[in-house]
């Protein structure tokens, strides 16, 4: 995420348009609009892509603000309105961790946000759940921050800069030779792989209530405990089962609270890696944004939860049964259904 913070710094500089040198943030006209919105706190709803967001915008539960339906800032459209009588600000991030982190930070920096609700679709690594189910993890981690170990070194070898506290071997690693097609020689010697091992690393975080530049580390980031408790009431809600009159899921989808979800700048469509993530970390949803949203909310001390509907098996099915393209719209709709129901459980209605 180091690249994210550098990019965000230039992004803030880029906001300095149409203002004097003292007011280096946003135009005065937008500041006035933002101040009006901020008179009452809102829930921030963060969604990755338009096909996931559109079912929410088209829902009868969402009513756009008549005077200020949206505010556009730096390529982001912050849609203002109510969802089931709760004041909300809906924003689309775009694909992957960098976009999700920047958009969430911008949301929290500009608006009076009481909590962040993130939703979308995800791959499924949990054999106990099926496509169409909605997973709500208690913890999220970014699994795309690695130390790639040189060939010849192993688990007992210290990582570069490990002694400085920069990197760690405490979380675990992926050994590529475990997935060679032929792992032994004719002499029954194990064949290594030049790619060797990659070690998973925690993110550096700088919470707002601590001394600046004193880093902390976080790998498993918890969602808000109160939100997670509330989410239990989503179990048993009715979700979509059929795409049309002929294509239906084998059973009624359900909402399930699970232990862990992971994100990285990787679309996982590989059964071996899917199984590794599940067996190593006990994860269910695999996506490309949730951990970034979680990390920003963790640093800013804002309540957060992610609701992800399972659209595919992350490479766990056959070439014929990889259903991402077929079931993504149904999964997106189920994520919206769960989100809308969750919003009705939140306090402080308008």
Rosetta silent file (secondary structure, phi, psi, omega in degrees, C-alpha in Angstrom):
SEQUENCE: XXXXXXXXXXXXXXXXXXXXXXXXXXXXXXXXXXXXXXXXXXXXXXXXXXXXXXXXXXXXXXXXXXXXXXXXXXXXXXXXXXXXXXXXXXXXXXXXXXXXXXXXXXXXXXXXXXXXXXXXXXXXXXXXXXXXXXXXXXXXXXXXXXXXXXXXXXXXXXXXXXXXXXXXXXXXXXXXXXXXXXXXXXXXXXXXXXXXXXXXXXXXXXXXXXXXXXXXXXXXXXXXXXXXXXXXXXXXXXXXXXXXXXXXXXXXXXXXXXXXXXXXXXXXXXXXXXXXXXXXXXXXXXXXXXXXXXXXXXXXXXXXXXXXXXXXXXXXXXXXXXXXXXXXXXXXXXXXXXXXXXXXXXXXXX
SCORE:     score description
SCORE:     0.000 S_00000001
   1 L     0.000   -0.423  179.164    0.000    0.000    0.000 S_00000001
   2 H   -57.799  -40.502  179.105    3.016    2.362   -0.010 S_00000001
   3 H   -62.597  -33.009  178.240    2.175    3.297   -3.595 S_00000001
   4 H   -60.780  -46.806 -176.701   -1.343    4.136   -2.440 S_00000001
   5 H   -67.321  -36.862  176.516   -0.164    6.729    0.057 S_00000001
   6 H   -64.574  -45.078  179.997    2.164    8.359   -2.478 S_00000001
   7 H   -63.212  -40.734 -179.072   -0.601    8.457   -5.063 S_00000001
   8 H   -65.287  -33.078  177.483   -3.067    9.855   -2.536 S_00000001
   9 H   -62.544  -45.771  177.475   -0.639   12.642   -1.683 S_00000001
  10 H   -67.734  -32.100  177.981   -0.506   13.752   -5.311 S_00000001
  11 H   -61.739  -43.296  179.083   -4.267   13.287   -5.490 S_00000001
  12 H   -63.863  -41.713  176.997   -4.789   15.818   -2.674 S_00000001
  13 H   -58.697  -38.606 -178.608   -2.469   18.252   -4.434 S_00000001
  14 H   -66.875  -16.749  178.342   -4.586   17.796   -7.543 S_00000001
  15 L   -77.545   -6.575 -174.821   -7.657   18.977   -5.661 S_00000001
  16 L   -83.039   69.520  178.471   -6.173   22.479   -5.395 S_00000001
  17 L  -125.859  149.387  176.912   -8.079   24.070   -8.200 S_00000001
  18 L    57.138   28.229  177.985  -10.213   27.234   -8.334 S_00000001
  19 L  -135.646  163.743  176.543   -9.211   28.189   -4.788 S_00000001
  20 L   -81.508  178.730 -173.790   -6.734   30.548   -3.241 S_00000001
  21 L   -66.160  -27.088 -177.632   -3.494   29.396   -1.655 S_00000001
  22 L   -74.952  -35.165 -174.595   -5.006   29.245    1.819 S_00000001
  23 L  -103.208   65.887 -175.435   -7.892   26.987    0.840 S_00000001
  24 L   -87.599   70.543  174.840   -5.962   24.197   -0.891 S_00000001
  25 L  -142.412  -78.437 -179.014   -8.614   21.483   -0.906 S_00000001
  26 L  -136.913  162.450  178.563  -11.767   21.893   -2.988 S_00000001
  27 L   -57.426  149.820 -178.573  -13.598   24.802   -4.664 S_00000001
  28 H   -58.685  -38.178 -178.791  -15.584   27.066   -2.334 S_00000001
  29 H   -61.949  -40.535  178.396  -18.816   26.194   -4.100 S_00000001
  30 H   -71.679  -36.337  178.096  -18.308   22.492   -3.392 S_00000001
  31 H   -59.512  -39.483  178.801  -17.263   23.177    0.205 S_00000001
  32 H   -65.267  -40.819  178.091  -20.593   24.914    0.773 S_00000001
  33 H   -65.281  -41.652  179.150  -22.461   21.948   -0.665 S_00000001
  34 H   -64.137  -40.527  178.648  -20.445   19.526    1.447 S_00000001
  35 H   -60.549  -38.738  178.855  -21.117   21.603    4.574 S_00000001
  36 H   -64.864  -43.226  178.379  -24.848   21.356    3.930 S_00000001
  37 H   -63.176  -36.677 -173.253  -24.625   17.588    3.566 S_00000001
  38 L   -80.616   -0.818  177.474  -22.511   17.322    6.715 S_00000001
  39 L   -62.681  -28.012  175.760  -25.047   19.025    8.977 S_00000001
  40 L  -127.003  135.605 -179.703  -26.390   15.541    9.614 S_00000001
  41 L   -66.048  150.767  179.731  -24.223   12.430    9.670 S_00000001
  42 E  -129.782  160.948  170.028  -24.621    9.822    6.953 S_00000001
  43 E   -90.870  130.896  176.199  -23.655    6.225    6.406 S_00000001
  44 E   -86.031  128.418  177.252  -21.085    5.803    3.646 S_00000001
  45 E  -113.106  117.957 -173.741  -21.859    3.021    1.177 S_00000001
  46 E  -113.529  126.474 -175.786  -18.827    1.949   -0.838 S_00000001
  47 E  -136.072  140.950 -173.976  -19.210   -0.316   -3.885 S_00000001
  48 L   -68.423  -52.047 -167.236  -16.579   -1.423   -6.425 S_00000001
  49 L  -131.956  165.191 -175.498  -18.291   -1.327   -9.836 S_00000001
  50 H   -65.846  -37.844 -177.931  -21.339    0.014  -11.635 S_00000001
  51 H   -68.839  -21.945  173.370  -22.991   -3.376  -12.210 S_00000001
  52 H   -83.212  -32.701 -177.608  -22.869   -3.924   -8.440 S_00000001
  53 H   -79.416  -36.315 -172.944  -24.080   -0.389   -7.681 S_00000001
  54 H   -57.669  -40.981  177.421  -26.911   -0.121  -10.219 S_00000001
  55 H   -60.301  -29.512  177.362  -29.278   -2.571   -8.471 S_00000001
  56 H   -72.688  -45.870 -179.783  -28.992   -0.396   -5.371 S_00000001
  57 H   -64.002  -31.137 -179.459  -29.637    2.848   -7.236 S_00000001
  58 L   -85.529   -6.314 -179.497  -32.617    1.241   -8.984 S_00000001
  59 L   -70.818  142.293  176.576  -34.036   -0.090   -5.725 S_00000001
  60 L   -67.104  -14.074  179.531  -37.232    1.523   -4.457 S_00000001
  61 L   -75.789  -20.772 -178.994  -35.513    1.703   -1.063 S_00000001
  62 E   -98.371  128.950  176.831  -33.088    4.375   -2.309 S_00000001
  63 E  -123.968  116.762  179.913  -34.333    7.947   -2.740 S_00000001
  64 E   -70.671  146.329  175.747  -31.900   10.485   -4.167 S_00000001
  65 L   -64.269  127.759 -174.894  -31.727   13.912   -2.567 S_00000001
  66 L   -70.611  -35.856 -177.473  -33.831   16.264   -4.722 S_00000001
  67 L   -82.430  -40.559 -178.334  -31.714   19.364   -4.099 S_00000001
  68 L  -134.682   79.533 -177.904  -28.270   17.723   -4.156 S_00000001
  69 L   -68.274  -22.860  179.300  -28.465   14.235   -5.706 S_00000001
  70 E  -163.239  161.127  171.826  -24.693   14.036   -6.010 S_00000001
  71 E  -131.065  125.823 -178.836  -21.370   15.839   -5.617 S_00000001
  72 E   -98.901  126.614  178.483  -18.554   15.119   -8.083 S_00000001
  73 E  -140.321  120.738  173.553  -14.975   15.314   -6.832 S_00000001
  74 L    49.502   48.598  176.188  -11.880   14.091   -8.671 S_00000001
  75 L    82.064   -3.127  177.026  -13.646   11.556  -10.840 S_00000001
  76 E  -105.054  141.047  174.751  -15.789   10.212   -8.003 S_00000001
  77 E  -110.214  115.029  178.713  -19.535   10.783   -7.794 S_00000001
  78 E   -95.668  104.589 -176.415  -20.838   10.872   -4.232 S_00000001
  79 E   -85.424  128.268 -171.992  -24.557   10.120   -4.507 S_00000001
  80 E  -112.165  134.801  179.263  -26.584   11.622   -1.681 S_00000001
  81 E   177.259 -155.721  176.680  -29.945   10.374   -0.491 S_00000001
  82 E  -127.032  146.998  175.063  -31.720    8.022    1.857 S_00000001
  83 E  -127.786  113.730 -174.321  -31.845    4.241    1.970 S_00000001
  84 L    50.850   44.258  177.203  -34.722    2.868    4.022 S_00000001
  85 L    69.265    9.170  171.859  -34.931    6.336    5.637 S_00000001
  86 E   -97.430  136.596  175.423  -31.258    6.333    6.604 S_00000001
  87 E   -69.517  129.386 -177.547  -29.117    9.161    5.250 S_00000001
  88 E  -136.332  154.782  169.183  -26.486    7.652    2.947 S_00000001
  89 E  -125.390  116.469 -175.745  -23.686    8.695    0.627 S_00000001
  90 E  -103.798  131.430  179.612  -23.032    6.103   -2.084 S_00000001
  91 E  -139.680  138.132  175.982  -19.741    6.072   -3.970 S_00000001
  92 E   -93.807  132.943 -175.384  -18.243    3.730   -6.554 S_00000001
  93 L   -88.155  -37.186 -163.932  -14.532    3.042   -6.103 S_00000001
  94 L    93.019  175.766 -170.645  -13.475    1.328   -9.304 S_00000001
  95 L   -74.520  136.709  162.895  -11.445   -1.850   -9.487 S_00000001
  96 H    81.092  179.487 -165.714   -8.906   -3.071   -6.926 S_00000001
  97 H   -65.138  -44.098 -176.791   -7.099   -1.928   -3.810 S_00000001
  98 H   -61.546  -50.178  178.804   -5.693    1.434   -4.863 S_00000001
  99 H   -60.889  -42.710 -178.750   -9.023    2.776   -6.097 S_00000001
 100 H   -64.606  -41.271 -179.723  -10.875    1.411   -3.082 S_00000001
 101 H   -67.670  -46.058 -179.853   -8.417    2.952   -0.622 S_00000001
 102 H   -60.928  -47.155 -176.484   -8.330    6.369   -2.287 S_00000001
 103 H   -64.750  -41.667  179.611  -12.107    6.575   -2.594 S_00000001
 104 H   -65.655  -42.307  178.196  -12.734    5.518    0.999 S_00000001
 105 H   -63.326  -40.717  178.217  -10.192    8.008    2.342 S_00000001
 106 H   -63.022  -44.323  177.102  -11.756   10.776    0.258 S_00000001
 107 H   -55.441  -47.981 -176.424  -15.219    9.857    1.558 S_00000001
 108 H   -74.131  -28.658 -179.185  -14.061    9.998    5.173 S_00000001
 109 H   -75.368  -32.245 -173.006  -12.004   13.175    4.703 S_00000001
 110 H   -99.334  -27.650 -171.076  -14.806   15.221    3.129 S_00000001
 111 L  -118.378  157.146  177.344  -18.021   13.939    4.657 S_00000001
 112 L   -84.440   89.343 -172.953  -19.527   13.415    8.106 S_00000001
 113 E  -104.622  125.561  179.742  -19.660    9.624    7.954 S_00000001
 114 E   -83.360  -27.799 -179.078  -21.007    7.589   10.871 S_00000001
 115 E  -171.893  159.633 -178.373  -19.986    4.246    9.440 S_00000001
 116 E  -116.070  127.235  176.532  -18.946    2.541    6.199 S_00000001
 117 E  -114.546  119.709 -176.996  -20.932   -0.257    4.579 S_00000001
 118 E  -112.872  137.002  179.540  -19.132   -2.015    1.768 S_00000001
 119 E  -146.631  162.477  179.231  -20.812   -4.496   -0.568 S_00000001
 120 E   165.065 -160.488  178.280  -20.263   -6.344   -3.815 S_00000001
 121 E  -108.225  168.409 -178.132  -19.541   -9.793   -5.227 S_00000001
 122 E  -159.722  160.482  169.225  -16.654  -12.151   -4.512 S_00000001
 123 E   -76.986  156.045 -176.634  -15.148  -15.517   -5.322 S_00000001
 124 E  -113.422  122.868  177.519  -15.932  -18.343   -2.924 S_00000001
 125 L  -107.336    4.652 -173.580  -13.214  -20.447   -1.275 S_00000001
 126 L  -106.232  114.698 -176.640  -15.489  -22.146    1.257 S_00000001
 127 L   -69.112  -13.089  178.918  -16.833  -25.560    0.252 S_00000001
 128 L   -83.933  -11.047  177.697  -19.640  -25.234    2.822 S_00000001
 129 L  -115.246  164.907 -175.477  -21.162  -22.290    0.928 S_00000001
 130 L  -129.054  166.878  175.860  -22.431  -22.031   -2.621 S_00000001
 131 L   -57.219  138.575 -178.228  -22.750  -19.486   -5.396 S_00000001
 132 L    97.239  -22.847  176.202  -25.462  -16.950   -4.582 S_00000001
 133 L   -67.976  155.903  177.670  -24.838  -17.073   -0.826 S_00000001
 134 E  -110.897  123.001 -178.080  -23.913  -13.852    0.952 S_00000001
 135 E  -105.647  136.332  177.744  -20.819  -13.972    3.175 S_00000001
 136 E  -126.769   96.473 -178.356  -20.151  -11.487    5.984 S_00000001
 137 E   -75.520  153.285  174.526  -16.629  -11.982    7.412 S_00000001
 138 E   -85.150  -25.487 -178.521  -15.543  -10.904   10.872 S_00000001
 139 E  -135.559  149.122  175.019  -11.981  -10.188    9.667 S_00000001
 140 E  -129.239  147.106  176.536  -10.343   -9.000    6.441 S_00000001
 141 E  -139.334  149.974  172.027   -6.739   -9.181    5.278 S_00000001
 142 E   -92.273  114.926 -176.406   -4.734   -7.952    2.316 S_00000001
 143 L  -103.939   25.671  178.571   -2.961  -11.002    0.892 S_00000001
 144 L  -112.878    8.434  176.968   -1.061   -9.181   -1.837 S_00000001
 145 L  -103.101  110.306 -171.381    1.783   -7.777    0.255 S_00000001
 146 E  -124.452  156.097  157.363    4.663  -10.274   -0.009 S_00000001
 147 E  -110.159  120.040 -177.386    8.342  -10.744    0.594 S_00000001
 148 E   -94.878  112.493 -172.350    9.558  -12.963   -2.242 S_00000001
 149 L   -78.677  143.289 -179.510   12.376  -15.097   -0.930 S_00000001
 150 L   -71.144  155.337 -179.034   15.424  -15.836   -3.007 S_00000001
 151 L   -62.213  136.270  178.891   16.081  -19.336   -4.309 S_00000001
 152 L   100.448  -20.909  176.538   17.909  -21.563   -1.829 S_00000001
 153 L   -92.625  159.191 -175.560   16.576  -19.926    1.317 S_00000001
 154 L  -141.755 -164.651 -175.453   13.836  -21.437    3.404 S_00000001
 155 L   -58.502  -25.690 -179.800   11.641  -21.024    6.490 S_00000001
 156 L   -87.709   -5.023 -177.718   14.666  -20.785    8.803 S_00000001
 157 L   -88.054  132.012  178.992   16.298  -18.012    6.757 S_00000001
 158 L   -67.906  139.147  179.306   15.836  -14.467    7.959 S_00000001
 159 L   -77.358  156.405  175.362   14.042  -12.218    5.488 S_00000001
 160 L   -57.589  133.256  177.286   15.660   -9.016    4.201 S_00000001
 161 L    64.940   11.073  177.815   15.147   -6.174    6.731 S_00000001
 162 H   -62.816  -38.890 -178.322   13.356   -8.555    9.089 S_00000001
 163 H   -66.127  -21.997  176.891   15.679   -7.547   11.925 S_00000001
 164 H   -82.184   -6.088 -177.097   14.599   -3.911   11.420 S_00000001
 165 L    87.098    6.983 -179.194   10.976   -4.868   11.988 S_00000001
 166 L   -75.072  -39.579 -175.766   10.026   -4.196    8.378 S_00000001
 167 L  -131.755  162.366 -173.802    9.066   -7.771    7.508 S_00000001
 168 L  -143.430  155.469  172.375    8.028  -10.887    9.374 S_00000001
 169 L  -106.642   12.540 -172.796    7.727  -14.660    9.012 S_00000001
 170 L   -76.141  -23.350 -174.628    4.932  -14.852   11.591 S_00000001
 171 L   -86.792  -40.227  178.724    1.995  -14.974    9.164 S_00000001
 172 L   131.254  175.668 -173.425    3.104  -17.719    6.814 S_00000001
 173 E  -145.443  163.307  173.373    4.217  -18.394    3.270 S_00000001
 174 E  -111.669  123.429  179.042    3.353  -20.072    0.004 S_00000001
 175 E  -100.601  115.676 -172.792    5.955  -22.534   -1.324 S_00000001
 176 H   -65.691  -32.463 -177.716    5.658  -22.790   -5.094 S_00000001
 177 H   -67.963  -16.771  174.522    7.265  -26.219   -5.362 S_00000001
 178 H   -64.047  -15.675 -176.257    4.344  -27.655   -3.374 S_00000001
 179 H  -117.189   15.744  171.100    2.367  -27.106   -6.573 S_00000001
 180 L   -63.975  145.462  177.131    4.796  -28.511   -9.132 S_00000001
 181 L   -64.958  -36.717  178.654    3.158  -31.097  -11.369 S_00000001
 182 L  -127.696  104.619 -170.161    6.034  -33.487  -10.694 S_00000001
 183 L   -94.264   -1.684 -179.024    7.590  -32.779   -7.306 S_00000001
 184 E  -131.375  153.925  175.962   10.146  -35.612   -7.151 S_00000001
 185 L   -89.698  178.287  177.486   13.055  -36.848   -9.237 S_00000001
 186 L   -64.679  -23.398  177.572   13.748  -40.441  -10.208 S_00000001
 187 L   -89.249   14.866 -179.321   15.941  -40.625   -7.098 S_00000001
 188 L    59.339   29.494  173.823   12.916  -39.601   -4.984 S_00000001
 189 L   -94.184  140.177 -179.394   14.505  -36.249   -4.235 S_00000001
 190 E   -69.993  130.833  176.680   12.174  -33.311   -3.867 S_00000001
 191 L   -89.191  127.880  177.988   12.462  -30.871   -6.773 S_00000001
 192 L   -83.594  175.792  179.314   12.512  -27.242   -5.731 S_00000001
 193 L  -125.913  134.032 -177.810   11.080  -24.363   -7.729 S_00000001
 194 L   -60.114  -22.322  176.674   13.092  -21.289   -8.680 S_00000001
 195 L   -73.487  -17.693  172.882   10.179  -19.140   -7.509 S_00000001
 196 L    57.327 -121.649 -173.609   10.821  -20.520   -4.003 S_00000001
 197 E  -126.178  149.739  166.479    8.566  -18.937   -1.322 S_00000001
 198 E  -120.275  132.586 -178.436    6.504  -15.804   -0.836 S_00000001
 199 E  -102.887  129.344  179.544    5.848  -14.641    2.722 S_00000001
 200 E   -75.727  139.836 -174.524    2.624  -12.804    3.545 S_00000001
 201 L  -124.140  148.847  173.736    3.089   -9.454    5.267 S_00000001
 202 L   -78.225  160.742  175.257    0.896   -7.176    7.376 S_00000001
 203 E   -80.784  149.109  166.963    0.127   -3.636    6.308 S_00000001
 204 E   -81.715  130.623  179.426    1.738   -0.644    7.983 S_00000001
 205 E  -128.685  152.538 -178.858   -1.014    1.475    9.531 S_00000001
 206 L  -131.754   80.896 -177.832   -1.013    4.883   11.204 S_00000001
 207 L   -57.698  147.426 -173.495   -4.181    5.256   13.316 S_00000001
 208 L   -69.462  -19.815 -177.171   -5.392    8.817   13.764 S_00000001
 209 L   -97.800   19.949  177.482   -5.353    8.654   17.568 S_00000001
 210 L  -121.592  173.581  178.240   -1.646    7.832   17.837 S_00000001
 211 L   -64.137  130.739  179.494    1.550    9.797   17.368 S_00000001
 212 L   -56.561  143.868  176.411    2.078   10.554   13.646 S_00000001
 213 L    70.078    7.651  171.591    4.636    8.403   11.816 S_00000001
 214 L   -94.227  101.949 -171.591    4.675    5.788   14.575 S_00000001
 215 L   -76.331  147.898  168.129    3.768    2.755   12.529 S_00000001
 216 E  -121.952  173.018  179.235    1.712   -0.172   13.620 S_00000001
 217 E  -125.932  146.186  178.357    1.016   -3.358   11.710 S_00000001
 218 E  -146.013  128.312  172.621   -2.259   -5.040   10.839 S_00000001
 219 L  -110.328  -64.540  176.745   -2.983   -8.214    8.927 S_00000001
 220 L   -89.058  109.732 -178.488   -6.401   -9.377   10.144 S_00000001
 221 E   -98.963  121.756 -178.411   -8.538   -6.258   10.414 S_00000001
 222 E   -78.384  147.738  168.528  -11.814   -6.751   12.322 S_00000001
 223 L   -76.983  171.065  179.562  -15.109   -5.311   11.191 S_00000001
 224 L   -63.558  131.331 -175.430  -17.093   -3.308   13.713 S_00000001
 225 H   -63.334  -40.595  179.055  -18.270   -5.600   16.496 S_00000001
 226 H   -65.529  -41.377  177.915  -21.710   -3.981   16.762 S_00000001
 227 H   -63.299  -42.026 -178.495  -22.232   -4.227   13.001 S_00000001
 228 H   -64.692  -38.117  176.977  -21.142   -7.852   13.012 S_00000001
 229 H   -64.351  -43.891  177.823  -23.593   -8.619   15.820 S_00000001
 230 H   -60.468  -35.582 -174.762  -26.401   -6.904   13.917 S_00000001
 231 H   -63.591  -17.525  177.757  -25.588   -8.899   10.782 S_00000001
 232 H   -62.590  -26.865 -179.963  -26.764  -12.094   12.467 S_00000001
 233 H   -72.990   -8.024  176.351  -30.295  -10.815   11.927 S_00000001
 234 H   -80.150  -17.377 -179.946  -29.730  -11.129    8.172 S_00000001
 235 L   -62.982  128.323  179.384  -29.693  -14.909    8.433 S_00000001
 236 L    98.755   -3.689  177.824  -32.881  -16.274    6.942 S_00000001
 237 L   -71.852  156.391 -178.661  -33.726  -13.383    4.603 S_00000001
 238 L   -82.196  128.874  179.005  -34.995  -14.265    1.143 S_00000001
 239 L  -121.034  161.282  179.460  -32.434  -14.036   -1.656 S_00000001
 240 L   -69.480  138.392  179.304  -32.664  -14.519   -5.421 S_00000001
 241 L  -112.022  -29.635 -171.544  -32.220  -18.090   -6.617 S_00000001
 242 E  -116.845  140.908  172.555  -32.880  -17.936  -10.355 S_00000001
 243 L   -76.765  -41.389  177.544  -31.372  -15.954  -13.204 S_00000001
 244 L  -152.031 -163.300 -176.870  -34.424  -16.683  -15.335 S_00000001
 245 L   -70.395  -14.509 -175.467  -37.130  -19.282  -15.673 S_00000001
 246 L  -116.973  -24.215 -177.283  -34.693  -22.052  -16.598 S_00000001
 247 L  -108.512  111.034 -178.738  -31.376  -21.294  -14.815 S_00000001
 248 E  -133.152  156.873  174.630  -31.550  -21.583  -11.035 S_00000001
 249 L   -73.185  157.033 -175.829  -29.171  -22.345   -8.208 S_00000001
 250 L   -67.725  -21.491  177.394  -29.379  -25.839   -6.669 S_00000001
 251 L  -147.770  170.438  177.614  -30.766  -24.489   -3.386 S_00000001
 252 L   -66.850  128.334  176.948  -32.070  -21.277   -1.861 S_00000001
 253 L   -64.728  158.212 -178.559  -29.139  -18.909   -1.193 S_00000001
 254 L  -139.469  162.408  172.198  -28.471  -17.865    2.376 S_00000001
 255 E   -94.765  132.837 -179.608  -26.607  -15.252    4.389 S_00000001
 256 E  -134.299  127.500  170.597  -23.715  -16.647    6.419 S_00000001
 257 E   -81.467  129.341 -175.722  -21.436  -14.913    8.879 S_00000001
 258 E  -125.490  171.511 -174.692  -17.948  -16.318    8.356 S_00000001
 259 E   -76.873  -49.373 -168.385  -14.588  -15.888    9.989 S_00000001
 260 E  -142.517  148.911  169.857  -12.371  -14.363    7.306 S_00000001
 261 E  -133.429  156.940 -179.120  -12.192  -12.765    3.877 S_00000001
 262 E  -134.232  154.575  178.542   -9.170  -11.664    1.853 S_00000001
 263 E  -136.307  153.427  172.457   -8.422   -9.125   -0.878 S_00000001
 264 L  -166.521  168.115  177.081   -5.571   -8.443   -3.286 S_00000001
 265 L   -79.090   51.278 -175.926   -4.997   -6.938   -6.728 S_00000001
 266 L  -141.605  126.455  168.731   -5.591  -10.396   -8.152 S_00000001
 267 L   -85.941  108.686 -174.708   -8.693  -11.931   -9.726 S_00000001
 268 L   -83.533  114.402  175.311   -8.373  -15.461   -8.364 S_00000001
 269 L  -134.323   47.565 -175.050   -9.536  -18.062  -10.869 S_00000001
 270 L  -138.054  117.938 -174.741   -7.187  -20.843   -9.835 S_00000001
 271 H   -62.370  -37.604 -178.728   -8.303  -23.835   -7.810 S_00000001
 272 H   -64.856  -44.132 -179.550   -4.915  -24.544   -6.234 S_00000001
 273 H   -71.391  -36.392  174.270   -4.524  -21.015   -4.909 S_00000001
 274 H   -56.350  -49.040 -178.628   -8.155  -20.938   -3.810 S_00000001
 275 H   -65.698  -36.597  177.385   -7.635  -24.111   -1.778 S_00000001
 276 H   -61.798  -47.440 -179.010   -4.391  -22.762   -0.341 S_00000001
 277 H   -61.186  -38.666 -179.986   -6.075  -19.573    0.869 S_00000001
 278 H   -70.381  -45.250 -177.310   -8.876  -21.541    2.468 S_00000001
 279 H   -72.656  -34.292 -178.227   -6.668  -24.132    4.162 S_00000001
 280 H   -78.627  -42.731 -171.316   -4.010  -21.622    5.248 S_00000001
 281 H  -118.683   -1.938 -179.743   -6.212  -18.754    6.374 S_00000001
 282 L    57.596   52.353 -177.725   -9.741  -20.214    6.631 S_00000001
 283 E  -100.452  156.841  173.565  -11.186  -17.645    4.227 S_00000001
 284 E  -112.664  -74.846  179.990  -14.515  -17.580    2.429 S_00000001
 285 E   -79.278  142.575  174.720  -14.827  -14.539    0.109 S_00000001
 286 E  -123.158  119.415 -178.923  -11.894  -13.552   -2.106 S_00000001
 287 E  -141.042 -165.624 -173.296  -12.127  -10.118   -3.699 S_00000001
 288 L  -123.211    6.456 -175.096  -10.082   -7.098   -4.792 S_00000001
 289 L  -137.130  -34.171 -166.407  -11.303   -4.212   -2.593 S_00000001
 290 H   -56.848  -41.595 -178.080  -12.688   -5.050    0.850 S_00000001
 291 H   -64.491  -33.491  177.328   -9.376   -5.170    2.729 S_00000001
 292 H   -65.314  -44.033  177.509   -8.431   -1.720    1.412 S_00000001
 293 H   -62.935  -42.710  179.749  -11.716   -0.276    2.689 S_00000001
 294 H   -61.121  -43.401 -177.921  -11.215   -2.108    5.986 S_00000001
 295 H   -65.747  -41.412  177.926   -7.668   -0.749    6.426 S_00000001
 296 H   -64.213  -45.687  179.036   -8.709    2.862    5.803 S_00000001
 297 H   -63.896  -36.450  177.885  -11.625    2.583    8.232 S_00000001
 298 H   -63.026  -44.064 -179.940   -9.333    0.915   10.785 S_00000001
 299 H   -68.128  -35.622 -176.882   -6.851    3.776   10.556 S_00000001
 300 H   -90.715   -0.963  178.141   -9.595    6.406   10.729 S_00000001
 301 L    59.861   45.686  178.446  -11.469    4.631   13.549 S_00000001
 302 L  -112.441  131.529  177.688  -14.728    4.463   11.575 S_00000001
 303 E   -56.457  141.895 -172.434  -17.137    1.510   12.004 S_00000001
 304 E  -147.966  146.520  169.042  -17.031   -0.801    8.997 S_00000001
 305 E  -151.224  151.885  177.625  -18.567   -3.972    7.623 S_00000001
 306 E  -123.374  135.885  179.113  -18.394   -5.741    4.246 S_00000001
 307 E  -120.070  114.060 -175.909  -21.182   -7.760    2.638 S_00000001
 308 E  -124.814  122.076  175.772  -20.041   -9.926   -0.264 S_00000001
 309 E   -88.377  140.029 -173.014  -22.256  -12.205   -2.350 S_00000001
 310 E   -87.008  117.479 -174.098  -20.498  -15.222   -3.840 S_00000001
 311 E  -104.291  -16.579 -176.653  -20.552  -15.165   -7.629 S_00000001
 312 E  -160.413  176.885 -174.845  -18.064  -17.923   -8.546 S_00000001
 313 L  -100.008   15.107  176.959  -15.790  -20.609   -7.152 S_00000001
 314 L    53.422   35.577 -179.847  -12.501  -18.693   -7.639 S_00000001
 315 L    93.975    2.046 -176.798  -11.273  -21.424   -9.980 S_00000001
 316 L   -78.326  -16.334  178.907  -12.633  -24.287   -7.905 S_00000001
 317 L   -93.050 -176.856  176.428  -15.011  -25.544  -10.587 S_00000001
 318 L   -80.739  174.889  177.335  -14.346  -27.090  -13.957 S_00000001
 319 L   -60.575  -28.739 -179.468  -13.896  -25.074  -17.120 S_00000001
 320 L   -80.316  -35.034 -170.965  -17.566  -25.704  -17.797 S_00000001
 321 L   -98.269   13.074  176.916  -18.839  -24.863  -14.315 S_00000001
 322 L   -79.001  103.063 -163.218  -16.979  -21.596  -13.730 S_00000001
 323 L   -96.546   12.235 -173.288  -20.096  -19.483  -13.322 S_00000001
 324 H   -53.523  -47.223 -176.662  -18.746  -15.962  -12.748 S_00000001
 325 H   -68.115  -29.495 -178.528  -20.129  -14.511  -15.980 S_00000001
 326 H   -80.757  -42.411 -168.819  -23.521  -16.159  -15.464 S_00000001
 327 H  -103.527    0.243  177.927  -24.137  -15.549  -11.789 S_00000001
 328 H   -59.232  -44.718  178.723  -22.465  -12.185  -11.138 S_00000001
 329 H   -61.807  -40.656  178.527  -25.736  -10.233  -11.714 S_00000001
 330 H   -64.725  -43.039  179.386  -27.665  -12.534   -9.380 S_00000001
 331 H   -63.300  -40.780  178.897  -24.925  -12.278   -6.735 S_00000001
 332 H   -60.893  -41.038  178.466  -24.894   -8.481   -7.056 S_00000001
 333 H   -64.294  -40.668  179.694  -28.652   -8.406   -6.486 S_00000001
 334 H   -66.741  -35.235  176.231  -28.324  -10.630   -3.413 S_00000001
 335 H   -63.456  -39.866  178.785  -25.626   -8.358   -1.992 S_00000001
 336 H   -66.462  -42.127  178.398  -27.992   -5.398   -2.383 S_00000001
 337 H   -58.175  -45.240  179.903  -30.844   -7.268   -0.705 S_00000001
 338 H   -66.601  -40.636  179.310  -28.623   -8.039    2.283 S_00000001
 339 H   -61.842  -48.357 -178.355  -27.300   -4.481    2.413 S_00000001
 340 H   -60.201  -42.533  177.615  -30.768   -2.908    2.372 S_00000001
 341 H   -63.608  -39.894  179.617  -31.923   -5.207    5.146 S_00000001
 342 H   -62.797  -40.112 -179.370  -28.808   -4.391    7.174 S_00000001
 343 H   -60.373  -33.643  178.837  -29.474   -0.656    6.840 S_00000001
 344 H   -67.190  -17.609 -178.991  -32.887   -1.129    8.453 S_00000001
 345 H   -88.522  -11.550 -175.253  -31.125   -2.484   11.549 S_00000001
 346 L   -78.352  150.403  178.465  -28.935    0.585   12.060 S_00000001
 347 L   -77.312  175.046  172.813  -29.797    3.252   14.650 S_00000001
 348 L    60.970   58.985  172.746  -30.576    6.942   14.095 S_00000001
 349 L   -70.004  160.489 -177.728  -33.023    6.905   11.249 S_00000001
 350 L   -64.708    0.000    0.000  -33.894   10.269    9.652 S_00000001
